[in-house]
Amino acid sequence: MKKTLIGAATAAVVAAGTFGAVSAGASTPAAEARAAVAADASDRNLQQSTHLTVEAATKAAQATLKAAEKENQRVTVAVVDRNGNTIVTLRGDGAGPQSYESAEKKAYTAVSWNAPTSELVKRLEQAPNLKDIPGTLFLAGGAPVTAGGAPIAGIGVAGAPSGALDEKFAQAGVAALGN
């Protein structure tokens, strides 16, 4: 009986909260809502940013994987957005288990510094602590994707016998976005 009373009380509170939220939204005049939207749109504190679509990220990942397959390489490719969030990851047939995480970290590193990871490896000579930043991997194989000079995504590849090959395949993915 106690459980039934608690369940009924919870249902009543949820229903009251839902009714109150609907009622509050319903009482707002349409003109006020339009004014609020107009004020938000003209707010100079807002900034637009460019992001790859899932379709574009998939296109880049598939082109990357295809370039590696042409050279009989078994790799994983990851495409991350400007914030380092993974959009798509494709693990090629036979790619090693370590390649998945490595590809994501290379993509994240490339977009974070807006530079190919092979170039970033050279920076470690002057700043060896860079490698200690969480989520990064300073090995060749990552390439940034830019729009108007600003980084919008990163493509990371791992699994080929050299970082130079990984990066070559990542660049094929970047090039596919230009078509």
Buried (B, 14 or more C-beta within 10 A) or exposed (E): EEEEEEEEEEEEEEEEEEEEEEEEEEEEEEEEEEEEEEEEEEEEEEEEEEBBEEEBBBBBBBBBBBBBBEEEBBBBBBBBBBEBEBBBBBBBEEBEEEBBBBBBBBBBBBBBBBBBBBEBBEBEEEEEEBBEEEEBBBBBBBBBBBBEEEBBBBBBBBBBEEBEBBBBBBBBBBBBBEE
